[in-house]
Amino acid sequence: MVNQQCLVLIKPDGLVKSLTGDILTLLSNTKLKIIGSKIVSMKRDFAEAHYSELKQNLLKKFGEEKGLKVFENVISYILGEYHTNRVMALVYYGEDAITKIREIVGSTNPEEADPTSIRGKFGRIHSKTNVFENVVHASDSEASAKREIQLWFSPDELTEAIYPTEKRKETTERTFWK
């Protein structure tokens, strides 16, 4: 048994359908700690960075034309073209986090997911686009978790130091409260 971290996204359909409380309740059964959370308005470049590995897998599986079409549907979905452009990002931490969360989340395809899983209960396949509106994303490996968490969160946004960090001085423009 090893402590792990796992990124969980409550996707636009989960937010617009007010499923956040239901999803968090189901995930609380893992007894893992939430060490980071935020709501993000999705932008295309960020969505493409998040799904960069998926894009490569789709191109290999379907070829360029179909792979890019499927990828565009996934990007449209996460950008909220069917619902809203907001996503809730969470970082869970604890013993065997990835396995525990993936079990509760269920199969990517809502029709194949266990009916008691999050995707089985709340997911659907969009009839016009064949996009899996599967309500949540969960990291599928330690390598993916690291890449995704470091994309979605800065070290200062987490309550635990889960990866090595360094201090740097920056001079960037930021927005502050008046």
C-alpha positions as CSV (number, residue, x, y, z in Angstrom):
1,M,0.0,0.0,0.0
2,V,1.4,3.3,-1.1
3,N,0.3,6.9,-0.7
4,Q,-0.7,8.4,-4.0
5,Q,-2.4,11.5,-5.4
6,C,-5.1,11.6,-8.0
7,L,-6.6,14.4,-10.0
8,V,-10.4,14.4,-10.2
9,L,-12.3,16.7,-12.5
10,I,-16.0,17.3,-12.2
11,K,-16.7,18.1,-15.8
12,P,-19.2,20.7,-17.2
13,D,-22.2,18.3,-17.3
14,G,-21.6,17.4,-13.6
15,L,-21.6,21.1,-12.6
16,V,-24.6,22.1,-14.7
17,K,-26.6,19.2,-13.4
18,S,-25.7,20.1,-9.8
19,L,-24.1,16.7,-9.2
20,T,-21.1,18.1,-7.3
21,G,-22.5,17.1,-3.9
22,D,-23.5,13.6,-5.0
23,I,-20.0,13.1,-6.6
24,L,-18.1,14.3,-3.6
25,T,-20.2,12.2,-1.3
26,L,-19.4,9.1,-3.3
27,L,-15.7,9.9,-3.4
28,S,-15.7,10.5,0.4
29,N,-16.2,6.7,0.7
30,T,-12.5,6.4,-0.2
31,K,-11.5,8.0,3.1
32,L,-8.9,10.0,1.1
33,K,-7.9,13.6,1.8
34,I,-8.8,16.4,-0.5
35,I,-5.6,18.5,-0.6
36,G,-6.6,20.9,-3.4
37,S,-9.7,22.2,-5.1
38,K,-10.8,25.0,-7.4
39,I,-13.3,25.9,-10.1
40,V,-11.7,26.7,-13.5
41,S,-13.2,28.4,-16.6
42,M,-11.8,26.2,-19.4
43,K,-9.8,27.6,-22.2
44,R,-8.9,25.7,-25.4
45,D,-5.1,25.7,-24.9
46,F,-5.5,24.4,-21.4
47,A,-8.0,21.7,-22.5
48,E,-5.6,20.6,-25.3
49,A,-2.7,20.4,-22.8
50,H,-4.8,18.3,-20.4
51,Y,-5.9,15.9,-23.2
52,S,-2.5,15.8,-25.0
53,E,-1.9,12.1,-24.3
54,L,-5.5,11.3,-25.3
55,K,-5.0,13.0,-28.7
56,Q,-1.9,10.9,-29.4
57,N,-3.8,7.7,-28.4
58,L,-6.8,8.7,-30.6
59,L,-4.5,9.4,-33.6
60,K,-2.9,6.0,-33.2
61,K,-6.2,4.2,-32.7
62,F,-8.3,5.9,-35.4
63,G,-5.9,7.6,-37.8
64,E,-5.6,11.3,-38.4
65,E,-9.0,12.2,-39.8
66,K,-11.2,10.2,-37.4
67,G,-8.8,10.7,-34.4
68,L,-8.9,14.5,-34.8
69,K,-12.7,14.4,-35.1
70,V,-13.1,12.4,-31.9
71,F,-10.5,14.7,-30.2
72,E,-12.4,17.8,-31.3
73,N,-15.6,16.4,-29.7
74,V,-13.8,15.7,-26.4
75,I,-12.4,19.3,-26.5
76,S,-15.8,20.8,-27.3
77,Y,-17.3,18.8,-24.3
78,I,-14.7,19.9,-21.7
79,L,-14.9,23.5,-23.0
80,G,-18.6,23.4,-22.2
81,E,-20.1,23.8,-25.7
82,Y,-22.9,21.5,-24.5
83,H,-23.3,22.8,-20.9
84,T,-20.9,25.3,-19.3
85,N,-17.2,26.1,-19.5
86,R,-16.6,25.5,-15.8
87,V,-14.8,22.5,-14.4
88,M,-14.1,21.6,-10.7
89,A,-10.6,20.3,-10.1
90,L,-9.7,18.3,-7.0
91,V,-6.6,16.6,-5.8
92,Y,-7.1,13.5,-3.6
93,Y,-4.3,12.1,-1.5
94,G,-3.9,8.8,0.4
95,E,-3.4,5.1,0.3
96,D,-3.9,3.7,-3.2
97,A,-5.8,6.8,-4.2
98,I,-5.8,6.1,-7.9
99,T,-7.3,2.6,-7.6
100,K,-9.9,3.6,-5.0
101,I,-11.1,6.6,-7.1
102,R,-11.1,4.8,-10.4
103,E,-13.2,2.1,-8.9
104,I,-15.9,4.6,-7.7
105,V,-15.7,6.6,-10.9
106,G,-16.3,3.6,-13.2
107,S,-15.6,2.9,-16.8
108,T,-15.0,5.8,-19.2
109,N,-18.0,4.7,-21.3
110,P,-21.1,5.3,-19.2
111,E,-23.0,2.4,-20.9
112,E,-20.2,0.0,-19.8
113,A,-19.8,1.5,-16.3
114,D,-21.1,-0.3,-13.2
115,P,-24.5,1.2,-12.6
116,T,-23.5,2.1,-9.0
117,S,-20.4,4.0,-10.2
118,I,-20.4,7.8,-10.8
119,R,-20.3,7.4,-14.5
120,G,-22.9,4.6,-14.5
121,K,-25.3,6.7,-12.4
122,F,-24.8,10.1,-14.0
123,G,-23.1,9.7,-17.4
124,R,-24.6,9.4,-20.8
125,I,-23.5,9.2,-24.4
126,H,-24.5,12.4,-26.3
127,S,-26.7,11.3,-29.1
128,K,-25.6,13.8,-31.7
129,T,-21.9,13.6,-31.2
130,N,-21.3,10.2,-29.6
131,V,-19.3,12.1,-26.9
132,F,-19.1,10.2,-23.6
133,E,-20.6,12.8,-21.1
134,N,-19.1,10.8,-18.3
135,V,-19.3,13.6,-15.6
136,V,-15.8,13.1,-14.2
137,H,-12.2,12.6,-15.0
138,A,-9.8,10.7,-12.8
139,S,-6.0,10.1,-13.3
140,D,-5.3,6.6,-14.4
141,S,-1.7,6.2,-13.3
142,E,0.9,7.8,-11.0
143,A,2.6,9.4,-14.1
144,S,-0.7,10.8,-15.4
145,A,-1.6,12.1,-11.9
146,K,1.8,13.9,-11.7
147,R,1.4,15.5,-15.1
148,E,-2.2,16.5,-14.6
149,I,-1.8,17.8,-11.0
150,Q,1.2,19.9,-12.1
151,L,-0.8,21.2,-15.0
152,W,-3.9,22.1,-13.0
153,F,-2.3,23.3,-9.7
154,S,0.6,25.3,-8.5
155,P,2.4,23.9,-5.4
156,D,1.0,26.8,-3.3
157,E,-2.6,25.7,-4.1
158,L,-2.1,22.3,-2.4
159,T,-2.2,21.7,1.3
160,E,0.5,19.0,1.1
161,A,3.9,18.9,-0.7
162,I,3.4,15.9,-2.9
163,Y,6.2,16.6,-5.5
164,P,9.5,18.3,-5.1
165,T,9.4,22.1,-5.5
166,E,11.8,25.0,-5.8
167,K,11.5,28.7,-5.0
168,R,11.9,31.3,-7.9
169,K,11.5,35.0,-8.1
170,E,9.1,36.1,-10.8
171,T,8.0,39.5,-12.1
172,T,4.6,38.9,-13.6
173,E,1.5,41.0,-13.7
174,R,-1.3,39.6,-11.6
175,T,-4.8,40.7,-10.7
176,F,-5.3,41.8,-7.1
177,W,-8.4,42.7,-5.1
178,K,-9.0,46.5,-4.7
